Amino acid sequence: MHWHEYDGRVMQPTAVTEFSPWEPGIFSLFVYGAMVIALIAVLLLLASRIGEQKAGVEKSRAYESGVIPTGTARLRYPVPFFLVAIFFLIFDVEGVFIFTWAIAWKQLGWAGWLEITFFIGVLILGLVYIWRKGGLTWGASTKNP
């Protein structure tokens, strides 16, 4: 129910339903959604009818800045590359938690300080574990397999 005012006089409340074309609601959402779907359908239809449909050797060739490809595009990355990337992501995300704590450190008090100290301690233990297992070693391993 909405109250409408006209010339300083308060009029009687009018019932507004969700399907009223004059008030925002479900009806407006459906109309907007239908218009979006219709526009997408028209654009896809026009693109399929107007677009050029010739297939050829040059069109099906992979584009590599004008250089004709000579081999496979799959490269073998060393495993330590992925390990360092994963460790970076893990410790980078943990940095977000530490920065968040740093913003609210006054409100958190000693309890927050003890919690972040424990958190950083676990991170340091994790880093030491990764280091001892050789996860941060990039070169050739000196250990016997």
N, C-alpha and C positions, 0 to 999 in steps of 0.2 A: 504494500500500500504506500502510495506517495501522496504528499500534500502539495497541492498546486496553489499558487498565489496569483491573483489577478487584480490589478488596480487597488492594491492595499487590502482587498478583502480576501479572507481565507476561504477557499472553496472546499467542498467536501472531498474526502479522500477518494481516489479512483483506484480501482483494482488493476494492477499491471501483472500480466502473466509473463512467464519466461519466453513464450512464443510470440510476444508482441513485436511487430516490426519497428516500433518506435523506441523501445528501450533495449539496451544491450543485454544479451542473454544467450541462450542456447540457439535460438533462431538465427541470430546474427553470426554465430560461429559456424553453423551449417551452411549459410549462404556464402560466407567467406571461403570455407573449405571447398564448396562446390565450384566457386569461381577459380580457385587455385588449380584444382584438378582439371577443369575445362581448359584453362590457359596452358597447362603443361601438355595436355593431349593435343591441342591445336599446334603448339610449337613442335612437338615430336612428329606429328603428321606432316607439317610443312617441311621439316628438315628431311624426312624420308622421301618426300616427293620431289622437292626442288634440288636436293643435293646431287652432286655428280656420282654416278655409280660405276665408273670404269675401274676395273681391276687390272693391274699390270705388274711387271717385274719390279719396277722402281717403287710402286706404291706398297708392295708387300715386303720390301727390303727394310731391315732395321735401320733407323736413322742414327748415325754416329758422327755428326758434324761433318758430313761429306766423306768420311773415310769408310771404305767398304770393309765390313767386318770379315775377319779371317779365321776366327776360332770361337770357342765357347765364351760366353759372357760370365760364366761362373768362376769365381776366384776362390782359392782355398786360403782362408785366413787362419793364422795359428790360434790354437786354443787359448794361450795366455792373453791374446787380444780381447777375447770375449770375457775372460775372467776379470781382467782389469776393468772392463766396461761395467760388468755387473757389480763389482765391489765399489766402483765410483758411484753408481746409482744408489746402492744401499746406503753408503755413508753420506751421500748428498741429501737423501731424503731425511736422514737422521738430523742433518743440519737444520732442516726446517723446524723440527721439534725443539731444537736448542734455541733457535732464534725466537720462536713463539714463547718459550719460557722466559727469555731475556726481556721480552716486552712486558710480561706480567710478573716479574720477580718480586716487586714490592707487595703486591696483593697475595702472593703465594706464601711468603714468609719462610720460616725455617723448614717447614714441612716440604715446600716446593724445592728448597735448596737441597735437602736430603734426597729427594726423589731424582732431581737432575744429576746429582753427584752419582747416585747409583746407576742411572741411565748412561752417563758418560763412562763410568767404570765398566759396564757391560760392553760398551762400544770398544773400549781399549782392549779388553780381553778378547773380543772378536777379532780385532786387528792383529793382536799378537798371535792368535791361533792361525789366522790366514797367513801371516808372515812365516811362522814356523813350518807350516805345511807346504810352503813354496809357492803360494798363490800369487805372490807379487814378484816372483822371479821371471824375468822376460827372456833371458839368454838360455843357452844350453844348460841342462841339468848336470851337476857333478855327482849326483847320487847314482848308484847302480840300480837298474830296474828290478 
